[in-house]
Amino acid sequence: MQAHQELVNYALINPKCSIFYISSSEVFDGKYKHPSYENDIPFSETVSGRFKISVENLLLNNIASQTTILRLPMVLGINSPEIIHLRQCIRHHAAFEVFPNLVVSATTINKICQQVHFILNKSLCGIFHLASNDVIHHDDLFKEIASKMGDKIPIFKNVFSSNEDRYNAILPKENKLPKPHQITVQQIIEECSLNEEIMSIK
């Protein structure tokens, strides 16, 4: 926290500077019953989630007009750990863990880059949920991606953490970006599977 406090101190004497803090859906990992939006009160049960909350509060309580908080959901993409692991499990017909009762939002690294570029250029501040506009069950997400990658599939191992649906999902609501800078779950699936097709051609 000392480094973050030093950033706050610098911003206080340099009012024209802006601070961008990349946070995540972990700040809501103590809430399970519904998706979370920008103005919802964070609540976390993990060390990393509570740390992110403390940094967010430090910035918002001291330099709110100079602060932009970017909360990220699960980030997928051609080189993301999840997709690399999925690809390996498909090739070796190995087990890939999925969580049927977990509802998630997601995004891609390409979309994040586009969104951050837009936010920087427009000098926007506040809290932004850089996530898909919709949600999907964790198992459905990876099963759909796998099915679009080809005929082979991994061994999907279902892991249940509860008997009811639990949400690990943030959604944009108050600070939605323009339509070209938004993304849906279906677009995420298409992007991941399209990249795989390009790789197989190479």
C-alpha positions, -999 to 999 in steps of 0.1 A, spaced: 0 0 0 30 23 5 35 26 -33 -2 34 -38 -1 60 -11 29 76 -29 9 77 -61 -19 95 -43 5 120 -28 20 127 -62 -15 132 -77 -25 156 -50 3 180 -59 -2 173 -96 -39 178 -102 -36 174 -140 -23 138 -137 -46 107 -138 -43 74 -120 -56 42 -138 -60 12 -114 -66 -22 -129 -88 -41 -104 -109 -72 -109 -141 -91 -101 -123 -104 -69 -136 -73 -51 -170 -90 -52 -160 -125 -45 -180 -125 -12 -212 -119 -32 -226 -150 -49 -263 -145 -56 -262 -120 -85 -239 -101 -108 -222 -70 -95 -223 -35 -111 -201 -4 -109 -218 13 -79 -224 -19 -59 -205 -20 -26 -175 -44 -29 -173 -73 -5 -145 -99 -6 -136 -130 13 -101 -134 -1 -68 -116 7 -63 -104 -29 -99 -92 -31 -97 -73 1 -64 -57 -10 -79 -45 -42 -108 -30 -23 -84 -11 0 -65 3 -30 -98 13 -47 -109 31 -15 -76 49 -11 -79 63 -46 -116 71 -45 -114 87 -10 -85 110 -19 -83 117 -56 -117 105 -71 -117 131 -99 -83 119 -110 -90 81 -107 -101 56 -132 -108 21 -119 -109 -7 -144 -124 -39 -130 -117 -70 -151 -136 -103 -153 -121 -136 -165 -98 -126 -195 -96 -150 -224 -76 -149 -256 -53 -170 -278 -25 -169 -252 -46 -168 -220 -38 -196 -195 -73 -210 -198 -74 -213 -236 -38 -227 -237 -48 -253 -211 -80 -261 -230 -61 -266 -262 -36 -289 -245 -64 -310 -229 -81 -313 -263 -49 -326 -280 -42 -351 -252 -78 -359 -245 -71 -350 -209 -94 -337 -181 -104 -300 -181 -122 -287 -150 -154 -268 -154 -179 -254 -128 -215 -260 -138 -229 -239 -110 -206 -209 -116 -220 -180 -136 -194 -158 -151 -188 -128 -173 -157 -125 -194 -138 -105 -220 -108 -108 -243 -74 -91 -241 -81 -75 -275 -113 -59 -263 -96 -46 -231 -69 -29 -253 -96 -13 -274 -115 -1 -244 -85 13 -225 -75 32 -256 -109 47 -258 -110 56 -221 -76 72 -223 -84 92 -254 -116 105 -238 -100 112 -204 -128 93 -187 -127 88 -149 -148 67 -125 -154 29 -122 -156 8 -154 -166 -29 -156 -147 -40 -187 -168 -72 -190 -192 -88 -214 -228 -74 -215 -241 -109 -205 -232 -139 -185 -229 -177 -190 -223 -208 -170 -186 -216 -167 -190 -251 -182 -211 -239 -211 -185 -213 -220 -156 -237 -224 -177 -264 -240 -188 -240 -267 -153 -228 -272 -141 -264 -275 -168 -274 -299 -159 -246 -322 -122 -255 -321 -128 -288 -339 -142 -323 -336 -121 -333 -306 -130 -324 -271 -113 -328 -237 -127 -348 -208 -148 -322 -191 -146 -327 -153 -175 -312 -135 -166 -295 -102 -194 -285 -79 -188 -259 -51 -225 -257 -42 -260 -269 -51 -271 -236 -64 -258 -211 -90 -231 -188 -77 -221 -157 -95 -185 -145 -102 -197 -119 -127 -193 -82 -131 -214 -63 -157 -213 -28 -171 -244 -7 -163 -237 29 -151 -206 35 -172 -213 16 -204 -189 23 -233 -203 30 -268 -216 -1 -287 -184 -7 -308 -164 -9 -275 -188 -35 -259 -186 -73 -261 -209 -103 -257 -201 -138 -246 -208 -151 -281 -182 -127 -295 -157 -140 -270 -164 -176 -280 -161 -167 -317 -128 -148 -312 -113 -177 -292 -124 -203 -318 -114 -181 -348 -79 -177 -334 -76 -215 -330 -87 -220 -367 -60 -195 -378 -34 -213 -357 -43 -247 -372 -40 -233 -407 -5 -220 -399 
